[in-house]
């Protein structure tokens, strides 16, 4: 998809006598209509709010609710936008403003960290020090790429030696005594359910009981999901409204979070695209792997793969890293996975700067070609190359269809004539504004308090 020529940039002069305002310095997206693949925002630690103030391409309002209010991520009057504003530039700026609205704020990060600290304290008290209990954060909580409604993903790390000896002894007993041992094993499992906290009982059950007894009415939901590939404890903390998923001894989670952070630094468009596409899927109920949707990690690998190939193609064409409009990148991503990508024959790997591979190759067929449904998206796990990250997303064909519809809707809005309809919000055509967004807009300003600069 070719990027259209941008209109001339216009300078906005300040009125005489008006005091100049200086905003607190933030991570630099660049006062430009494009993001460069070669320069990531300057790291300053933590999650920072970002704004893109583009001369000649300023913010606009868009009535996306029956009461005529503008889209919540648009904060400046429509009058400031030139009538000849190119839709791709407007879409680029809307994506930046949407990211600034939805990315984590200090008070939200603190509330989540406080809840994790309470869990660490609880785990330290209910498990023996000899088992070296530890709570580690992974997923969007560790990368800072979480939406306000995103779960907190945690892993409970315990020394496996004791549990391993218990499981080995039971297996040996069954083989030596035969079928007569099966009844005894079942009785032992029932006995383990009532065993002391530091016995051989399932640690997730121990944790669930401790949460139920110590946190009590603070929990509005608690469940141990054991019939899955990775058993978890799920609960919702009532006062904060935060949902938490805790698994056991899955050390690839924190490693994956570190990898995502590296990609986020290397590919500046990755972060805003992630926020937009995560909300896109969540608004359609297609973001939960256990229900067949696309989870955060799978989505991030899809975005990384897209950006890897996109950067490589641009470098081959012009001989240097490109500067990319986020609106054009969003359209190209939706076009790739909604129309062009062959899910039946092609797999994705982000290792070694990214590549595609044939799912039917003899070395790949066993792990990535699923006879029951050849349409499943095959994505190689960067840490376990024989594991398919996309195999649980059995509703990928619905995701593909949603991407296809979205790209056609956006193309109808950014095609000629260039002028966006008065009061229109391009991004709101695929991202339905929610009450949470309006609440965030009313409670928090997108701009940091300005500091007055003294005149000399």
N, C-alpha and C positions, 0 to 999 in steps of 0.2 A: 504494500500500500504506500503510495507516494505521498509525501507531505506537501501540502499546498503552500504557495508563497505567502509570507506573512505581510500584513499591511505595515506602512511606516509607523515607527514608534513616535508617540507624541509626548511632549513634556507638559506637566501640569504645574503652573506657577502658583506660589503662595500669595495671598493678599498682603498688601503692605500693612505693617503694624502687627501682623499675626506672629505670635511667638512660635519659634520653631520647636518641634517636639522630637525627642530622640528616644526611640524604642530600645529596650534591652536587647543586647546582641543575642541572636539565636543561631542555630545551625543553619548554614547558608545553603538554601536551595538555588540561590542565584537570582538576581532580578532580571530574569530572562524568561522567554516563552518556552524554553527547552531545558531538559536535564541532560548532562553529559554522562556517558558511560564511563569516562575516564576519571572523573573527579567525584568522589563521594563527599557527603556533608562532613564538615569538620567534627570529629568526635569530642563531645564535652561531657560524656557520662550521663546515664539516665535517659529518660524519655523527654524530649523537647517538643514544644509546639512549634509548628512551622507555618509561615505564611508566604504566599507568592504575590507580591505587589508588582504588577507589570504595567509599565508606562504605556498608555494607549490600549491596554487590555485589562481594564479594571473590573472589579466584581460587579455582578448583576443580581437582580432579584428575580424570582420566578414563582408565580402563584401555583403551588402544587396542592393546595388544600381548598375545600369549598369556601372557606372564609376569605380567600384571596391573599393570605399571607405568603411571603416568599419562601423558597426552599431554605431550610434551617442552616445550611452551610453557606448561604450567600448573605453577606452582612453589610454590604454597601449599596446605596441607592442605585437603581437602574439607570438614573440620569447620567451617572459618571461613565457609562460604557459608550464608546463610539458606535454610531449606527452601522458602520461598516465592519464591526468586529467579526473576525472570521470565527466560525463555530468551533473549529479545532482548537483555537487559542482559548476560547471560552470554556470548552470542555476540559482542557489542560488545567485552567485555573480553578474550575469547579472541583476537580479531583484533589488539587492541593488543599482547597478549603475544606473539603469533606474529610480529608486526613487530619487536618488541624482540629476539626470538630470531634472526631471519633477516637483519636489516639488517647492513650492513658494520661490522666492528670495526676498531680502529686497526691491529692487526697485519696484517689482511687488506688494508686500504687501502695500507699501507706496502709489502707484498710486491708488489702490483700496480704501485705507483708505481716501485719499484726495477726491475721488469722493463721498464717503459716507458722509464725513463732509459737502460737498457742498449741498447734499440733506437734511441733517439735518438743515442747515441754511435756505434752501428754505421752508421746512415744517414749521419751526418756524415762518416764516414771513407770510405765507398764511392762517394759521389756528389760531383761537382765543386761547389765553393762557388758557382760561377756559376749553377748550377741551383737554388740556394736551397732545399736539402732541409730538410724540416720534418715532424715527426711530431705530429699532433694527435689528441687523445682525443675520442671522441663516444660516443653510446649510453649504456647504463646505467653504464658506468665514469665518464662525465663527470657524470651526474646523481646518483650515489650510490644508485641504485635496483637494484643488482645482487644476485642471489642468490649463495651461495658457489660454485655451479657455472657461473655466467654467464661468457660469453666477454668478452675485452677487445677492444673495437672501436676501431681506429685508422685514420687516413687519412694516406698519404704524399703530401705536397704538394711538387711539383717544378715548376720553370719549364717551361712547355709550348712555349716558342718554338723550341727546338732540335728537339724531336720533331715539331712542326708543320711546320717547313721540310723535314724528311726525308720526311714522309708526302706533302707536296705535290709534291716532286720526283719521287717514285716514281709518283704518279698521272699526272703530266704525261708521263713517259716511256712509260707503258703506252698512253696515248691516241695518242701520236705514232708509236709503232712497231707498234701493233696486237698481235695474238695472239702474235707472236714474242717479245714482252716478258714474257709470263706465266712462261715457264720461268726467265728471268733473275730475275724477282721472287722466285720460290720459292727459287732458289739464294741470293739476297740475304738472305732470312729465315733460312735455315740458317746463312749466314755471320754474321748478326747475333747468333745464339745463342752464337757463340764469340767475339764482338767484345770489346774491352776494356770494363772496367767503365763508363767514362764515354762510351762510344760511343752509337749509336742503338738499342741493344738494349732490349727491354722492361724497364722498371725493376723490375717485379715479379719477373721471372726473375733479374735481378741481385741483388735482395734475397734471394730464395730460396737462390741459390747461396752468398751470403755467410753466411746463417744456417747452411747445411749445413756450410760449411767452418770457421766460427769457433766455433759453439756445439756442433757435433758430437753427442756422446752425450747432451747435455742435452735434445735434442729426441726425443720419442717418436713424433711424427707431423709430417709436413711435406708440403704439397700446394699447387700453384698451380691454382686453379679459374678457368679462362679462358673456358669456354663458358657464361657467364652474362651478364646485362645489365650487371652490375658485377663485373669480374674481381677476385679477391682472392687473397691468400696466407694459408693457414690453417696453423697449427702449434700443437703442444702442448708446453709447457715441463715436462719431467719432474720436476725437483726441487720445483717449486711446484705442479704439477698444473694450471696455468692454460692455457687455450686462447686463442689470439689470432687475430683476423681483421684483415687489413690490405688496404685498397683504395687506389686511386690517384686523387688530385685530385678527390675528391668533397666539395666545400665545403659542401654542404647538411647533412652530418652534424653538425658542430659547431654550426651554426645551430639544428638541430632540438633538440640537447641544451640550448641556452640557452632555447628556447621551453618545453621540458618543465620546466625549473627555474622559469620564471615561473608556469606553471600550478600547480606544486607549492606555491609560496608563496601563490598566490591561492586555492587550493582545498585546505584542510587534509585532507579525507577522501581526496584523491588518492593520497597516499603509502601509507597502510596498505592501501587497496584494490589498489594496484598490486602490492605484495608478495604478497598473498593470491592474486590472479588469475594472476600470473606463475607461482607455484608450482603452482597448479591446472592450468594448461596444460602446464607442464613435466612434471608427474607422469604425464600422459596422452600424452606425446610429440607434443603439438600446438602447440609453441612455436617451431618452426623454419620460416621462410618458404620455404626451398629445398625442403622436403618437403611444402609445402602448408599449414603451420600458421600461427598468428598470431604474428608477431614482436613484440618489445617496443614499437616505435614505433606500430604499428597498434593494439595493445592499449591503449596510453596515450591515443591519440586517441579510442578507443571510450569509455574511462573519462571523459575530459575532456568529450566530447559529452554523455554521460549526466548528469554533474554540472552542466553548463551548463543543460540543460533542467530538471533537477530544482530547481536554485536559482531559476530564473525562475518556475517554477510555484508554488513555495512563497512567493516574494515577492508574486506576484499574489494568492495566497489569504489571506495574513496581513499583508501590507504591510510586512514586514521580513525580513531574512535569517533562515533557520531554523537550529535546532540539531538535528543529525541523528545518530541512532544508527547506528553502523557496521554493526551486524547487519542493520538494516532496509535500509540502502543496498546491502549485498551482495545481499540477497534481491531488491531491485528491479532491480539491474543484471542479475542472472541471469534474472529474469523478462522484462526488456526484450529482451535479445539471445537468450534461449532460446525465448521463446514469442511475444511481441508484435511484434517488429520485422519488417517486410516487406523481406526481402533482395532480392526481385525488382524492386521498384519504387522503393525509397528509397535515397538517398545521404546521406552525412554530411559536414558541413563544420564545423570548429571556429573559423573566422574570424568576426569581427564578433559575438562572444558566442555563436556556435554556431547552426546551423540545419540542417534537412533539405531536400533538393532531389529532384525527380523525375529518376530516371536516364534516362527516355525523352524528356526535354525536348530540343528541337532543338539547343540550345547545349551540352548535356551528353552526348547520345547517343553521339557518336563516341568519347569518352574513358572513359565510365563504364558504358555498356551493352554487355555482352559476349555476343554471340549464341550462342557455344558453351556458355555456362553462365550463365543469367540469375540464378542464386542467389548469385553472387559478391558479397561485401560491397564496396560502393563508398565509399571514403573519400578526400576531397580532400586532397592534399598542401598544407599551409599556405603553402609557399614556391613551389610550382609548381601553381597551381589546375587545370591541365589534366592533371595526373598523378594516377593512381589508386593510392593506397598499398595498397589491398586486393586488387589484381588477381592477385598471386602466391599468395594464400591459397586455393588451389583445394579445400582440405578444410574450408572454412568450415562446411559442413553438418554435419561431425562435431563441430566446436566448438559449433555451435548445439545439437546434440543433447546434448552434455556439459553445457552450461549448463541445458538443460531438465530433465535428470535431477537435477542438483545442486539446483535450486530446489525441486523436488518433495521431495527428501530432507530439505532443511532445513526446509521448511514442515511436514513431518510431525513435526519435532522441536520447533518453536517454537509449534505450535498448542496449544490447550487439550487436556488439563490443563496448567497453566503449569509445574509442577515438572519439572525435568530429572531423568531417572532417575538413581538413586544411582550415582556414579562415572562418569557419562557425559560425554563431550566432544562438544559439538555440531559444532565446526569440524572435528574429526577424521573426521566422517562423510563429508566431501568432500575433505579434505586428508590423504592417508595419511602418517603419520609415517615418516620415513626414518632410516637409520643416521646420516646427517650431522647430523640434528637432535639425536639422542641424544648424539652426540659433542660438538656445540656446547654442549649443556646441561651435560655433565660437565666440559668444559674451561673454560667461562666461566660466571660467575654473571650472571643478568639484572640483579641489583642491583649498583650500584657500592659499593665499600667504604664503610661508614658512618663518619662522623666523630663522635666523642664530644663532647658539649657539656658544658662544665664547669658545675657547679651554682654558683649565686651564694651 
